[in-house]
Amino acid sequence: MSRQAIIGVIGAGSCDTAIETLAYRVGSGIAAQGGVLLCCGQGGVMQAACKGASEAGGMTIGLLPGTDKRSANPYVTIALPTGLNDARNVIIARSSDVLIAVGGQFGTLSEIAFGLKFGVSVIGLETWDVSQEILRATTPDEAVSLAFAQLQ
């Protein structure tokens, strides 16, 4: 039995419609490729990505900052409350086989940094330009393809 790839999707808790659309398509692509989507499980980029994955028949895991499972967005399959607030960013980066950053703010930046520190490939789509180690994608399809290529 082979293990499903865990693709972390990171981004801001609130975003504009353009970023939301990108995140939705990334989530849908992850599910279509048979991956499991891991995120913080709340709004913005994470909700859009979870919605895309869920509607494509995929599994989503929300690593929640607080202690209440009910704070997860409605598209999270498995809600894991941590009570760790921003410290959960380390767990998301460590637990992901690959990270896809869509847009983002300072929390996203910390997840990118932890991912790079831990040797996790980071795919960037309309996100921070802080390292040559971030693999750049210009479309959601390219981001998902790059993510799964890193698993080889």
URWO-V225181 format. One record per residue. N is the residue number from 1. SS is DSSP state (@ for helix, = for strand, . for the rest). PHI is phi in whole degrees, -180 to 180 (* if undefined). Layout:
n	ss	phi
N	SS	PHI
N	SS	PHI
This chain:
n	ss	phi
1	.	*
2	.	-95
3	.	-83
4	.	-72
5	.	-70
6	=	-104
7	=	-107
8	=	-82
9	=	-112
10	=	-125
11	=	172
12	.	-74
13	.	-72
14	.	-143
15	.	-155
16	.	-82
17	@	-62
18	@	-64
19	@	-68
20	@	-58
21	@	-64
22	@	-61
23	@	-63
24	@	-58
25	@	-68
26	@	-64
27	@	-59
28	@	-61
29	@	-66
30	@	-61
31	@	-63
32	@	-62
33	.	-88
34	.	86
35	.	-86
36	=	-103
37	=	-93
38	=	-115
39	=	-156
40	.	-80
41	.	78
42	.	-111
43	.	-89
44	.	62
45	@	-57
46	@	-66
47	@	-66
48	@	-64
49	@	-66
50	@	-63
51	@	-62
52	@	-61
53	@	-66
54	@	-62
55	@	-68
56	.	-95
57	.	86
58	.	-92
59	=	-101
60	=	-127
61	=	-122
62	=	-109
63	=	-92
64	=	-76
65	.	-72
66	.	-100
67	.	-114
68	.	-113
69	@	-60
70	@	-70
71	@	-80
72	.	-69
73	.	-67
74	.	-68
75	.	-104
76	.	-83
77	.	-77
78	=	-122
79	=	-101
80	=	-118
81	=	-72
82	.	-115
83	.	69
84	.	-98
85	@	50
86	@	-70
87	@	-65
88	@	-65
89	@	-58
90	@	-64
91	@	-67
92	@	-61
93	@	-65
94	@	-72
95	@	-84
96	.	-84
97	.	-75
98	=	-149
99	=	-112
100	=	-118
101	=	-96
102	=	-117
103	.	61
104	.	119
105	.	-125
106	@	-67
107	@	-62
108	@	-63
109	@	-59
110	@	-65
111	@	-66
112	@	-60
113	@	-61
114	@	-63
115	@	-58
116	@	-63
117	@	-61
118	.	-87
119	.	79
120	.	-89
121	=	-65
122	=	-120
123	=	-104
124	=	-110
125	=	-129
126	.	56
127	.	-127
128	.	-54
129	.	-115
130	.	-114
131	.	-155
132	.	-71
133	.	-75
134	.	-76
135	=	-81
136	=	-89
137	.	-123
138	.	-107
139	.	-137
140	@	-59
141	@	-61
142	@	-66
143	@	-61
144	@	-66
145	@	-61
146	@	-63
147	@	-61
148	@	-70
149	@	-65
150	.	-69
151	.	-79
152	.	-70
